[in-house]
């Protein structure tokens, strides 16, 4: 016995609506051609031994009708003889039919599949290769607020918002065309009753498709609103600070990156507000650590929460005064906060916001009976969004905040590109200083030290120069402080000391008939702390053969006057070796004369500020006070057995007055600038240098 293919009738996804004719077990059982694929589901048949859910809607009142364009072969099988079971409706498989010759599902299995499809609580639908819904179960209809039969023939992409963005639409089409094995996405759907729900949509190809069968996919929709809501709550906890309830660092940087990636449309024909700009106030509380340490973390947390509330009020007030851009207040960590202004109106808006924040935070805080006062330092950055990165903006803000603190705290400072360029240059020098010593980029020049009484060359001061490959020749004031801060002064100072001593010994050997020149080398106090200066000097003198009495080490007054412990012992040991110790820039630092009686000092070098007061300027007489001070210091030094060197001697008149006062040696442009060692060799044994 055999069944035949049904002829074309209703469009795909619809049913004829004609109720099936009753049959008995004596009727032949024919396989409906539309269910050769077990996942292509037809309405369930009647089986008295199985209770199945009622079927409603025109799509499930009669046997399924195949699409007009598909004619599938018939499948034959022996009749069933079970008198207890009513035979299937015409065109539907019977439960007792043997499996098809190709090993496909039996009629009973197909009937179970159809029953499971319709009874499933998971919304499901079968979609053809053109994206039309072939059939849907009642759960899908309920999810979308309509009867399942109404969905037949509709575009699944329209029902489930799968065409709202190109990426999702492309992936969905790839599955329909058989080029992709699975597609899953999450969509926010609008229920007809007005509520919104989040749905996870999965689309997978259905097995069993052949050249004679249309390609179809199974679409499932899961309501994940509860899970999504839980995820949102967890994300809120992850993205917000538990103390202040403000967005935390992670959310702040997400928002910042988004603002810089998608700026408003820019057009010169539009008002200035439409040009994409961004502003940032980056602030840090002054003295918060002391409050936290003395009053406890609970009070500190209360203070942070109160600060957050005032910052939020300032941001909201600023938004009301300058509508157009959104503002985000965030706690970045510790006592650091940020106010991000998207689409800012310019620098003045950010300055006004910073001033309002300072004024708000200067008002006392009442926290559980405790009255506290704090201030803040604020770095302000405002610039065009184009070409700005989150990292670059935060670096500028952090630098500007550092400036505000360095300038005295309790203030706001605007980012200055020129000042930042200087800082960047300084950073560049710092990062390349150590390798520069190894590469031999440093050289020494020497400035003469001349006897004031006769103008004869007595010694030289070694001055280091950096032949930088990018910035040219740099004087010591451009890099010595950097070297002291990062510790590279130890390595650099050791090189200067060795090079200077070697050069002094060479001059001595080249001019054996002339009195040897002493060499004066500047030493940073960090060299005493971070290295064994005594051992370095002893080793270098031994290597070069220079006598200790021909080496003079210069330390600044502020370093020497505060010396104690190890530095004082090191200076004493050097003095015991015969090395001369000189105090540089004397008269501008601590000037604690009590130290002079305890320190092993041999020479005082008067600061050039005193010597400059000796000059005639604009026809006026020199300052008598400067001359009196210098005369007193010279007399004091001589009483203590010290010699005096005057710096910055530029005129013959200055030299004459210094000679009359009793200065021992002088250096300055009157005699010579710092020159190469070859030029010093030409000055040895020559006539007096005073011009």
C-alpha positions as CSV (number, residue, x, y, z in Angstrom):
1,X,0.0,0.0,0.0
2,X,1.2,3.5,-0.6
3,X,0.4,7.1,-0.1
4,X,0.7,9.8,-2.6
5,X,2.0,13.4,-2.4
6,X,-0.6,16.0,-1.6
7,X,-1.2,18.6,-4.3
8,X,-0.4,22.3,-3.8
9,X,-3.0,24.3,-1.8
10,X,-2.5,27.0,0.8
11,X,0.8,29.1,0.9
12,X,3.7,27.9,3.0
13,X,3.1,28.1,6.7
14,X,-0.7,27.9,6.4
15,X,-3.2,25.0,6.6
16,X,-6.2,24.3,4.5
17,X,-8.5,24.5,7.6
18,X,-10.3,21.3,6.5
19,X,-10.7,18.8,9.3
20,X,-9.2,15.4,8.7
21,X,-11.4,12.5,7.8
22,X,-11.7,9.8,10.4
23,X,-9.8,6.6,9.7
24,X,-9.5,3.2,11.4
25,X,-6.7,0.7,11.6
26,X,-7.8,-0.9,8.4
27,X,-6.9,2.2,6.4
28,X,-3.5,2.4,4.9
29,X,-0.9,4.5,6.6
30,X,0.9,7.0,4.4
31,X,3.8,9.3,5.3
32,X,3.0,12.9,4.8
33,X,5.7,14.3,2.4
34,X,6.2,17.4,4.6
35,X,7.5,15.4,7.5
36,X,10.2,13.4,5.9
37,X,12.5,15.7,8.0
38,X,11.7,14.9,11.6
39,X,12.1,18.5,12.6
40,X,9.5,19.8,10.1
41,X,6.5,19.4,12.3
42,X,2.9,18.8,11.5
43,X,-0.2,18.9,13.7
44,X,-0.5,15.9,16.0
45,X,-2.8,13.0,15.1
46,X,-5.4,11.5,17.4
47,X,-4.2,8.7,19.6
48,X,-6.6,7.4,22.3
49,X,-3.7,6.0,24.3
50,X,-1.8,9.3,24.5
51,X,-3.1,12.6,26.0
52,X,-2.0,15.5,23.9
53,X,-2.6,19.2,24.4
54,X,-5.5,20.6,22.4
55,X,-4.6,22.2,19.1
56,X,-6.1,25.5,18.1
57,X,-5.7,27.9,15.3
58,X,-6.1,27.4,11.6
59,X,-2.5,26.2,11.4
60,X,-3.1,23.1,13.4
61,X,-6.8,22.0,12.5
62,X,-5.8,19.8,9.6
63,X,-2.9,18.1,8.1
64,X,-0.1,20.3,7.1
65,X,0.1,21.3,3.5
66,X,3.6,21.5,1.9
67,X,4.8,24.6,0.2
68,X,3.6,24.9,-3.4
69,X,7.1,24.7,-4.9
70,X,8.0,21.4,-3.2
71,X,6.8,18.0,-4.4
72,X,8.2,15.2,-2.3
73,X,8.1,11.4,-2.9
74,X,5.7,9.1,-1.2
75,X,6.7,6.6,1.3
76,X,4.9,3.3,1.6
77,X,4.6,1.0,4.6
78,X,2.5,-1.9,5.8
79,X,-0.9,-1.2,7.4
80,X,-1.2,-1.3,11.1
81,X,-3.4,-3.9,12.7
82,X,-3.7,-2.7,16.2
83,X,-7.5,-2.5,16.9
84,X,-6.9,-0.4,20.0
85,X,-5.5,2.5,18.1
86,X,-7.3,4.8,15.8
87,X,-5.4,5.2,12.5
88,X,-3.9,8.5,11.5
89,X,-5.6,11.2,9.6
90,X,-5.1,11.2,5.8
91,X,-1.7,12.4,4.9
92,X,-0.3,11.9,8.5
93,X,2.0,9.0,9.6
94,X,0.6,6.2,11.7
95,X,2.1,5.3,15.0
96,X,2.8,1.7,14.0
97,X,4.3,2.4,10.6
98,X,7.7,0.8,10.2
99,X,10.7,3.0,9.8
100,X,11.3,4.3,6.3
101,X,13.8,2.5,4.1
102,X,16.3,5.3,4.6
103,X,16.4,4.9,8.4
104,X,14.2,8.0,9.1
105,X,11.9,8.4,12.1
106,X,8.8,6.3,12.4
107,X,5.3,7.8,12.2
108,X,5.0,7.4,16.0
109,X,8.3,9.3,16.5
110,X,7.1,12.0,14.2
111,X,3.8,12.3,16.1
112,X,5.8,12.6,19.3
113,X,7.9,15.4,17.7
114,X,4.9,17.3,16.7
115,X,3.3,17.0,20.1
116,X,6.5,18.1,21.8
117,X,6.8,21.1,19.5
118,X,3.3,22.3,20.2
119,X,3.4,21.6,23.9
120,X,6.8,23.0,24.6
121,X,7.0,25.9,26.9
122,X,10.1,27.2,25.0
123,X,8.9,29.4,22.2
124,X,9.9,27.9,18.9
125,X,9.3,28.3,15.2
126,X,10.3,26.8,11.9
127,X,11.6,29.3,9.3
128,X,12.2,28.7,5.7
129,X,15.2,29.8,3.7
130,X,13.6,33.1,2.8
131,X,13.1,33.9,6.4
132,X,9.3,33.3,6.6
133,X,7.8,31.5,9.5
134,X,6.5,28.1,8.4
135,X,4.9,27.2,11.7
136,X,5.2,28.4,15.3
137,X,4.2,26.9,18.6
138,X,1.8,28.4,21.0
139,X,4.6,29.5,23.4
140,X,6.1,31.7,20.6
141,X,2.7,33.2,20.0
142,X,2.2,33.9,23.6
143,X,5.6,35.5,23.9
144,X,4.8,37.8,21.0
145,X,1.2,38.4,22.2
146,X,-0.6,36.8,19.4
147,X,-2.0,33.4,18.2
148,X,0.6,31.0,16.7
149,X,-1.3,30.7,13.5
150,X,-1.1,34.4,12.8
151,X,2.7,34.2,12.7
152,X,2.8,31.8,9.7
153,X,4.1,33.6,6.7
154,X,5.6,36.5,8.6
155,X,9.2,37.5,8.4
156,X,11.0,36.2,11.5
157,X,13.5,39.1,11.3
158,X,10.6,41.6,11.7
159,X,9.0,39.8,14.6
160,X,12.3,39.5,16.5
161,X,14.1,42.6,15.4
162,X,16.9,40.7,13.7
163,X,17.5,43.4,11.1
164,X,18.2,46.3,13.4
165,X,22.0,46.1,12.9
166,X,24.1,44.9,10.0
167,X,26.2,42.5,12.0
168,X,23.2,40.6,13.4
169,X,21.4,40.6,10.1
170,X,24.4,39.2,8.3
171,X,24.9,36.4,10.8
172,X,21.2,35.5,10.6
173,X,21.2,35.3,6.8
174,X,24.4,33.2,6.9
175,X,22.4,30.5,8.9
176,X,19.5,30.7,6.5
177,X,21.8,30.2,3.6
178,X,23.5,27.2,5.2
179,X,26.8,28.9,5.6
180,X,26.8,29.1,9.4
181,X,26.0,26.3,11.9
182,X,24.5,28.5,14.6
183,X,23.6,32.0,15.5
184,X,22.6,33.5,18.8
185,X,21.8,37.0,19.9
186,X,20.0,38.9,22.6
187,X,17.2,41.4,21.7
188,X,15.0,43.7,23.7
189,X,11.4,43.1,22.5
190,X,8.2,45.0,23.0
191,X,5.3,43.0,24.2
192,X,1.9,44.1,22.9
193,X,0.8,44.8,26.5
194,X,3.5,47.5,26.7
195,X,6.1,45.8,28.8
196,X,9.6,45.1,27.5
197,X,11.4,41.8,27.7
198,X,14.9,40.6,26.9
199,X,15.0,37.6,24.6
200,X,17.8,35.2,23.7
201,X,17.3,34.1,20.2
202,X,19.0,31.0,18.8
203,X,18.8,29.9,15.1
204,X,20.1,26.5,14.0
205,X,19.8,24.6,10.7
206,X,17.4,21.6,10.7
207,X,18.8,18.3,9.7
208,X,17.4,16.2,6.9
209,X,17.4,18.8,4.2
210,X,18.0,17.5,0.7
211,X,17.8,18.6,-2.9
212,X,14.1,17.7,-2.8
213,X,13.4,19.5,0.5
214,X,13.5,23.2,1.3
215,X,16.2,24.3,3.7
216,X,14.7,25.3,7.0
217,X,16.0,26.5,10.4
218,X,14.7,26.1,13.9
219,X,14.3,29.3,15.8
220,X,14.0,29.3,19.6
221,X,13.4,32.3,21.8
222,X,14.1,32.3,25.5
223,X,12.9,35.0,27.9
224,X,16.0,36.0,29.8
225,X,14.6,39.2,31.3
226,X,15.2,38.0,34.9
227,X,18.7,36.9,34.1
228,X,19.4,40.2,32.3
229,X,18.1,42.1,35.2
230,X,20.4,40.2,37.5
231,X,23.3,40.9,35.2
232,X,22.4,44.5,35.2
233,X,22.3,44.6,39.0
234,X,25.7,42.8,39.2
235,X,27.1,45.1,36.6
236,X,25.9,48.1,38.6
237,X,27.7,46.7,41.7
238,X,30.8,46.1,39.6
239,X,30.8,49.6,38.0
240,X,29.9,51.7,41.1
241,X,31.8,52.6,44.2
242,X,30.2,51.1,47.3
243,X,31.2,54.0,49.6
244,X,30.0,57.0,47.5
245,X,27.6,55.2,45.0
246,X,29.4,57.0,42.2
247,X,30.6,55.3,39.0
248,X,34.0,53.8,39.7
249,X,37.2,53.8,37.7
250,X,36.1,51.1,35.3
251,X,32.8,52.7,34.3
252,X,34.5,56.1,34.1
253,X,37.0,54.9,31.5
254,X,34.3,53.1,29.6
255,X,32.3,56.3,29.4
256,X,35.4,58.3,28.5
257,X,36.4,55.9,25.7
258,X,32.9,56.0,24.3
259,X,32.8,59.8,24.4
260,X,36.1,60.0,22.5
261,X,35.1,57.3,20.0
262,X,31.7,58.7,19.0
263,X,32.0,62.5,19.2
264,X,29.1,64.7,17.9
265,X,29.0,65.5,14.2
266,X,31.3,68.3,13.4
267,X,30.5,70.9,10.7
268,X,31.9,74.4,10.4
269,X,28.5,75.7,9.4
270,X,27.0,74.6,12.7
271,X,27.1,76.5,16.0
272,X,30.2,76.1,18.1
273,X,28.3,73.9,20.6
274,X,28.2,71.2,17.9
275,X,31.9,70.9,17.7
276,X,33.1,67.9,19.7
277,X,35.1,69.0,22.8
278,X,35.7,67.3,26.1
279,X,36.6,68.5,29.5
280,X,37.9,66.9,32.7
281,X,38.3,68.1,36.3
282,X,40.6,65.7,38.1
283,X,40.7,66.4,41.8
284,X,42.4,65.0,44.9
285,X,41.5,65.9,48.5
286,X,44.2,67.7,50.4
287,X,45.0,66.2,53.8
288,X,42.5,63.3,53.6
289,X,45.1,60.7,54.7
290,X,45.5,62.6,58.0
291,X,41.7,62.5,58.6
292,X,41.6,58.8,57.7
293,X,44.5,58.0,60.0
294,X,43.4,60.0,63.0
295,X,39.6,59.6,62.9
296,X,39.3,56.2,61.4
297,X,38.2,54.8,58.1
298,X,34.5,55.0,59.0
299,X,34.7,58.7,59.3
300,X,36.8,58.8,56.2
301,X,34.2,57.0,54.3
302,X,31.5,59.3,55.5
303,X,33.5,62.3,54.4
304,X,34.1,60.7,50.9
305,X,30.3,60.2,50.6
306,X,29.6,63.8,51.6
307,X,32.2,65.0,49.1
308,X,30.6,62.9,46.4
309,X,27.2,64.5,47.1
310,X,28.7,68.0,46.8
311,X,30.5,67.1,43.6
312,X,27.3,65.8,42.1
313,X,25.4,69.0,43.0
314,X,28.2,71.0,41.4
315,X,27.9,68.9,38.2
316,X,24.1,69.3,38.1
317,X,24.3,73.0,38.6
318,X,26.9,73.3,35.9
319,X,24.6,71.3,33.6
320,X,21.8,73.7,34.2
321,X,24.0,76.7,33.5
322,X,25.5,75.1,30.4
323,X,23.1,72.7,28.8
324,X,24.1,70.5,25.9
325,X,26.7,68.1,27.3
326,X,26.4,65.4,29.9
327,X,28.4,65.2,33.1
328,X,29.8,62.2,34.9
329,X,31.0,62.3,38.4
330,X,33.2,59.3,39.4
331,X,35.4,58.2,42.2
332,X,38.7,56.9,40.7
333,X,40.1,55.5,43.9
334,X,41.2,56.6,47.3
335,X,40.4,60.4,47.6
336,X,40.6,61.0,43.8
337,X,37.5,62.1,41.9
338,X,36.8,63.1,38.4
339,X,34.1,65.1,36.7
340,X,33.8,64.4,33.0
341,X,32.1,67.0,30.8
342,X,31.1,65.7,27.3
343,X,30.6,68.3,24.6
344,X,32.0,71.0,26.7
345,X,31.5,74.7,25.8
346,X,35.2,75.6,26.3
347,X,37.9,76.3,28.9
348,X,35.8,78.9,30.7
349,X,33.1,76.4,31.5
350,X,35.6,74.0,33.0
351,X,37.2,76.8,35.0
352,X,33.8,77.9,36.3
353,X,33.1,74.3,37.3
354,X,36.5,74.0,39.1
355,X,35.9,77.2,41.0
356,X,32.4,76.0,42.1
357,X,33.9,72.7,43.3
358,X,36.6,74.4,45.4
359,X,34.0,76.7,46.9
360,X,31.7,73.8,47.7
361,X,34.4,71.7,49.4
362,X,35.7,74.6,51.4
363,X,32.5,74.7,53.4
364,X,32.8,72.6,56.6
365,X,31.3,69.1,56.7
366,X,29.2,68.0,59.7
367,X,29.6,64.2,60.1
368,X,27.8,62.6,63.0
369,X,28.6,65.5,65.3
370,X,32.1,66.0,63.9
371,X,32.9,69.2,62.0
372,X,35.6,68.6,59.4
373,X,37.2,70.9,56.8
374,X,39.0,69.8,53.7
375,X,40.3,71.3,50.5
376,X,41.1,70.0,47.1
377,X,43.6,70.4,44.3
378,X,42.1,70.2,40.8
379,X,43.7,69.6,37.4
380,X,41.6,71.0,34.6
381,X,41.9,69.8,31.0
382,X,39.7,71.0,28.1
383,X,40.4,70.2,24.5
384,X,39.0,69.0,21.2
385,X,37.9,65.4,21.2
386,X,39.4,64.8,17.8
387,X,42.9,63.3,18.2
388,X,42.5,62.8,22.0
389,X,42.9,59.4,23.5
390,X,41.7,58.4,27.0
391,X,45.3,57.8,28.0
392,X,46.5,61.1,26.7
393,X,43.6,63.0,28.4
394,X,44.3,61.3,31.8
395,X,48.0,61.9,31.6
396,X,47.4,65.6,31.0
397,X,44.9,65.7,33.9
398,X,47.3,63.9,36.2
399,X,50.2,66.2,35.3
400,X,48.0,69.3,35.9
401,X,46.8,67.9,39.2
402,X,50.5,67.5,40.2
403,X,51.1,71.2,39.3
404,X,48.1,72.3,41.4
405,X,49.6,70.5,44.4
406,X,53.1,71.7,43.8
407,X,51.8,75.3,43.5
408,X,50.4,75.2,47.0
409,X,47.3,73.0,47.0
410,X,43.7,74.2,47.5
411,X,43.6,75.5,44.0
412,X,42.8,74.5,40.4
413,X,45.3,74.6,37.6
414,X,44.7,74.6,33.8
415,X,46.7,72.4,31.6
416,X,49.5,74.4,29.9
417,X,51.0,72.8,26.7
418,X,54.3,74.8,27.1
419,X,54.8,73.8,30.7
420,X,54.0,70.2,29.7
421,X,56.5,70.3,26.9
422,X,59.1,71.3,29.4
423,X,58.1,68.5,31.6
424,X,58.2,66.0,28.7
425,X,61.7,67.3,27.9
426,X,62.7,66.7,31.4
427,X,61.3,63.2,31.4
428,X,63.1,62.5,28.2
429,X,66.4,63.6,29.7
430,X,65.7,61.5,32.8
431,X,65.1,58.4,30.8
432,X,68.2,58.8,28.7
433,X,70.7,60.1,31.3
434,X,72.1,56.8,32.5
435,X,72.7,55.4,29.0
436,X,74.2,58.7,28.0
437,X,77.0,58.3,30.5
438,X,77.8,54.9,29.1
439,X,77.7,56.2,25.6
440,X,80.2,59.0,26.5
441,X,77.9,61.9,25.6
442,X,79.3,64.0,28.5
443,X,82.3,66.3,28.3
444,X,84.0,68.6,30.8
445,X,84.9,72.3,30.4
446,X,87.0,74.2,32.9
447,X,86.7,77.7,34.3
448,X,89.8,79.4,35.7
449,X,90.1,80.3,39.4
450,X,92.4,83.3,39.6
451,X,94.4,84.8,42.5
452,X,92.9,88.2,43.3
453,X,96.2,89.7,44.4
454,X,98.2,88.9,41.2
455,X,95.7,87.6,38.6
456,X,97.7,84.3,38.2
457,X,95.8,81.1,37.4
458,X,95.7,78.9,40.5
459,X,93.2,76.3,39.7
460,X,90.1,75.4,37.6
461,X,86.5,74.3,38.3
462,X,85.3,71.3,36.2
463,X,81.9,71.9,34.7
464,X,80.1,69.1,33.0
465,X,78.3,69.4,29.6
466,X,75.9,67.0,28.0
467,X,76.2,66.7,24.2
468,X,72.6,65.6,23.7
469,X,71.9,64.1,20.3
470,X,68.5,65.9,20.2
471,X,68.7,69.0,22.3
472,X,72.4,70.0,21.6
473,X,74.9,71.0,24.3
474,X,73.1,71.2,27.7
475,X,74.6,73.1,30.8
476,X,74.5,71.5,34.2
477,X,71.4,73.3,35.4
478,X,69.4,71.3,32.8
479,X,70.2,67.9,34.0
480,X,72.1,67.8,37.3
481,X,68.9,68.1,39.4
482,X,67.3,65.3,37.4
483,X,70.4,63.1,38.0
484,X,70.1,63.8,41.7
485,X,66.4,62.9,41.8
486,X,66.8,59.6,40.0
487,X,70.1,58.6,41.5
488,X,72.2,58.7,38.3
489,X,74.2,61.5,39.8
490,X,76.4,58.8,41.5
491,X,77.4,57.3,38.2
492,X,77.8,60.7,36.5
493,X,79.6,62.2,39.5
494,X,82.1,59.3,39.5
495,X,82.8,59.8,35.8
496,X,83.3,63.6,36.3
497,X,85.7,63.1,39.3
498,X,87.8,60.6,37.4
499,X,87.9,62.6,34.2
500,X,88.8,65.9,36.0
501,X,91.6,64.3,38.1
502,X,93.1,62.6,35.1
503,X,93.1,66.0,33.2
504,X,94.6,67.9,36.2
505,X,97.4,65.2,36.4
506,X,98.0,65.6,32.6
507,X,98.4,69.4,32.9
508,X,100.9,68.8,35.8
509,X,102.9,66.4,33.7
510,X,102.8,68.6,30.6
511,X,104.0,71.7,32.6
512,X,106.5,70.3,35.2
513,X,108.1,73.7,35.7
514,X,104.9,75.5,36.6
515,X,103.0,75.3,39.9
516,X,100.4,72.6,39.5
517,X,96.7,73.6,39.2
518,X,94.2,72.4,41.7
519,X,91.0,70.9,40.3
520,X,87.6,71.8,41.9
521,X,84.8,69.2,41.4
522,X,81.1,69.6,42.4
523,X,79.7,66.8,44.6
524,X,76.0,66.2,45.3
525,X,75.0,65.2,48.8
526,X,73.4,62.1,47.3
527,X,76.8,60.9,46.2
528,X,77.8,60.9,49.9
529,X,74.7,58.9,50.9
530,X,74.3,56.5,48.0
531,X,78.0,55.6,47.4
532,X,81.2,55.3,49.3
533,X,82.6,58.7,48.2
534,X,85.7,58.3,50.4
535,X,86.6,55.0,48.7
536,X,85.9,56.5,45.2
537,X,88.1,59.5,45.8
538,X,91.0,57.4,47.2
539,X,90.8,54.9,44.3
540,X,90.7,57.7,41.6
541,X,93.6,59.6,43.2
542,X,95.6,56.4,43.2
543,X,94.7,55.6,39.5
544,X,95.5,59.1,38.2
545,X,98.5,59.9,40.5
546,X,97.0,63.2,41.5
547,X,98.0,64.5,45.0
548,X,95.0,64.8,47.4
549,X,96.0,68.5,48.1
550,X,95.3,69.3,44.4
551,X,91.6,68.1,44.6
552,X,88.9,70.4,45.9
553,X,85.3,69.1,46.4
554,X,82.5,71.6,46.3
555,X,79.2,71.0,48.1
556,X,76.3,73.5,48.3
557,X,75.8,75.3,51.6
558,X,72.3,73.7,52.1
559,X,73.9,70.2,51.8
560,X,76.9,70.9,54.0
561,X,75.2,72.8,56.8
562,X,72.6,70.0,57.4
563,X,75.3,67.3,57.3
564,X,75.4,64.9,60.1
565,X,76.1,61.2,60.7
566,X,77.5,59.5,57.6
567,X,78.0,62.7,55.4
568,X,79.9,64.4,58.2
569,X,82.1,61.4,58.8
570,X,82.8,61.2,55.0
571,X,83.8,64.9,54.8
572,X,86.0,64.5,57.8
573,X,87.7,61.4,56.2
574,X,88.3,63.3,53.0
575,X,89.7,66.2,54.8
576,X,92.1,63.9,56.7
577,X,93.2,62.6,53.3
578,X,94.3,66.1,52.4
579,X,91.4,66.8,50.1
580,X,90.0,70.4,50.3
581,X,86.3,70.9,51.1
582,X,84.6,74.0,49.7
583,X,81.1,75.4,50.5
584,X,79.6,76.6,47.3
585,X,77.0,79.5,47.1
586,X,77.8,80.5,50.6
587,X,75.5,83.2,52.0
588,X,72.2,82.1,50.4
589,X,71.4,79.0,52.3
590,X,71.1,78.2,56.0
591,X,74.2,80.4,56.8
592,X,74.4,78.7,60.2
593,X,77.8,79.9,61.3
594,X,78.0,77.5,64.1
595,X,78.5,74.7,61.6
596,X,81.7,76.3,60.3
597,X,83.5,75.5,63.5
598,X,82.6,71.8,63.3
599,X,82.8,71.0,59.6
600,X,86.2,70.2,57.9
601,X,85.8,73.1,55.5
602,X,88.8,74.8,53.7
603,X,87.1,77.2,51.3
604,X,84.1,79.5,51.2
605,X,82.8,80.4,47.7
606,X,80.7,83.6,48.0
607,X,77.5,83.5,46.0
608,X,77.5,85.6,42.9
609,X,74.5,87.6,44.1
610,X,76.7,89.5,46.5
611,X,79.3,90.3,43.9
612,X,76.8,91.6,41.4
613,X,75.9,94.3,43.9
614,X,79.4,95.7,43.5
615,X,78.6,96.9,39.9
616,X,77.8,100.4,38.8
617,X,74.4,100.4,37.1
618,X,72.7,103.3,35.3
619,X,75.3,105.7,36.9
620,X,74.3,104.8,40.5
621,X,76.8,103.7,43.1
622,X,77.0,100.0,44.1
623,X,75.1,98.8,47.1
624,X,77.1,99.6,50.3
625,X,75.2,96.8,52.1
626,X,76.5,94.1,49.8
627,X,80.1,95.3,50.2
628,X,79.7,95.4,54.0
629,X,78.3,91.8,54.1
630,X,81.0,90.5,51.8
631,X,83.7,92.2,53.9
632,X,82.3,90.7,57.1
633,X,82.2,87.2,55.6
634,X,85.7,87.4,54.3
635,X,87.0,88.6,57.7
636,X,85.1,85.8,59.5
637,X,86.5,83.2,57.1
638,X,90.0,84.4,57.5
639,X,89.6,84.3,61.3
640,X,88.6,80.6,61.0
641,X,91.5,79.8,58.8
642,X,89.5,79.5,55.5
643,X,90.1,81.0,52.1
644,X,87.4,82.9,50.2
645,X,86.6,82.6,46.5
646,X,84.3,85.2,44.8
647,X,82.0,83.9,42.0
648,X,80.6,85.9,39.0
649,X,83.4,88.5,38.8
650,X,82.6,90.3,35.6
651,X,84.3,93.8,35.8
652,X,87.6,95.2,36.8
653,X,85.8,97.4,39.3
654,X,84.4,94.4,41.1
655,X,87.8,92.7,41.1
656,X,89.4,95.8,42.6
657,X,86.9,96.0,45.5
658,X,87.1,92.3,46.2
659,X,90.9,92.5,46.2
660,X,90.7,95.4,48.7
661,X,88.3,93.5,50.9
662,X,90.7,90.6,51.0
663,X,89.1,87.8,48.7
664,X,91.7,85.2,47.9
665,X,90.6,83.9,44.5
666,X,87.9,84.8,42.0
667,X,86.2,83.3,39.0
668,X,84.0,84.8,36.4
669,X,83.8,86.2,32.8
670,X,86.3,88.8,33.6
671,X,89.0,86.1,33.5
672,X,87.4,83.5,31.3
673,X,84.3,81.5,30.6
674,X,84.4,77.7,30.9
675,X,86.6,76.4,28.1
676,X,88.0,73.2,26.7
677,X,91.1,71.7,28.4
678,X,93.4,72.7,25.5
679,X,92.7,76.3,26.2
680,X,93.5,75.9,29.9
681,X,96.8,74.5,28.9
682,X,97.6,77.7,27.0
683,X,96.8,79.8,30.1
684,X,99.3,77.9,32.4
685,X,102.3,80.1,33.1
686,X,101.0,83.0,31.1
687,X,100.7,86.6,32.2
688,X,98.0,87.5,34.7
689,X,94.4,86.9,33.4
690,X,92.8,90.1,34.8
691,X,91.8,92.3,31.9
